[in-house]
Amino acid sequence: MPHAFYARMVIAAVMPFMVMLTGCITLYQASQAEQHTARSVAQTLGVIADANHLMRLFMDAETAQRGYALTRDGDYLAPYQRALSMFPRTLRTLRDSADMALYEAKQGGRNRLTIASP
C-alpha cells in the first residue's frame, strides 16, 4: 500500500508541473507568432506608405505639368522637378521589398506565402 501512495504523490507533484510547462511552451510559441505577425504588418504598412508616396509623386508631377501647360509659368514646374528627383528612390525601395519577398519565398519552397522582413 505505501508504494501506491508514493506513486500517487509523485503523480500529484508531476502533473501540475507538466501542465505549467505545457502552458509556458504554448505561451512562448504564441508570443513568437505574434512577434512575427507584428513584423509582417509593419513591413506591409511600410510598403503601402511607399506606394502611396509614389502615387502622390505622380499626382504632383501631373498637376505641375497641367499648370505649366495652361499658364506657361515656370513656377509650376518646381513640384514636377521635385517629383522627378524622388521617383528613383521610391521605386528602388518598392523594388527592393519585392525582391526580398521573392528571395525569401524561394528559400521557403514552393506554394508558400512569404512576407519580406526588413
Solvent accessible surface area in square Angstrom, and as a share of the most:
residue,aa,sasa,rsa
1,M,191,0.85
2,P,110,0.69
3,H,145,0.65
4,A,43,0.33
5,F,128,0.53
6,Y,144,0.55
7,A,41,0.32
8,R,170,0.62
9,M,105,0.47
10,V,64,0.37
11,I,105,0.53
12,A,64,0.50
13,A,71,0.55
14,V,67,0.38
15,M,105,0.47
16,P,80,0.50
17,F,110,0.46
18,M,91,0.41
19,V,101,0.58
20,M,120,0.54
21,L,74,0.37
22,T,82,0.48
23,G,31,0.30
24,C,74,0.44
25,I,89,0.45
26,T,80,0.46
27,L,129,0.64
28,Y,137,0.52
29,Q,115,0.51
30,A,55,0.43
31,S,47,0.30
32,Q,76,0.34
33,A,59,0.46
34,E,105,0.47
35,Q,79,0.35
36,H,105,0.47
37,T,76,0.44
38,A,50,0.39
39,R,126,0.46
40,S,13,0.08
41,V,78,0.45
42,A,65,0.51
43,Q,28,0.12
44,T,55,0.32
45,L,106,0.53
46,G,34,0.33
47,V,48,0.28
48,I,87,0.44
49,A,55,0.43
50,D,39,0.20
51,A,46,0.36
52,N,63,0.32
53,H,43,0.19
54,L,22,0.11
55,M,106,0.47
56,R,121,0.44
57,L,8,0.04
58,F,112,0.47
59,M,106,0.47
60,D,68,0.35
61,A,10,0.08
62,E,93,0.42
63,T,81,0.47
64,A,4,0.03
65,Q,93,0.41
66,R,125,0.46
67,G,11,0.11
68,Y,69,0.26
69,A,62,0.48
70,L,143,0.71
71,T,72,0.42
72,R,170,0.62
73,D,61,0.31
74,G,47,0.45
75,D,113,0.59
76,Y,93,0.35
77,L,50,0.25
78,A,55,0.43
79,P,41,0.26
80,Y,48,0.18
81,Q,101,0.45
82,R,139,0.51
83,A,1,0.01
84,L,75,0.37
85,S,81,0.52
86,M,54,0.24
87,F,27,0.11
88,P,71,0.45
89,R,126,0.46
90,T,3,0.02
91,L,88,0.44
92,R,114,0.42
93,T,53,0.31
94,L,36,0.18
95,R,137,0.50
96,D,67,0.35
97,S,24,0.16
98,A,62,0.48
99,D,76,0.39
100,M,77,0.35
101,A,27,0.21
102,L,104,0.52
103,Y,134,0.51
104,E,48,0.22
105,A,25,0.20
106,K,146,0.62
107,Q,120,0.54
108,G,35,0.34
109,G,37,0.35
110,R,222,0.81
111,N,158,0.81
112,R,158,0.58
113,L,170,0.84
114,T,39,0.23
115,I,73,0.37
116,A,3,0.02
117,S,49,0.32
118,P,133,0.84
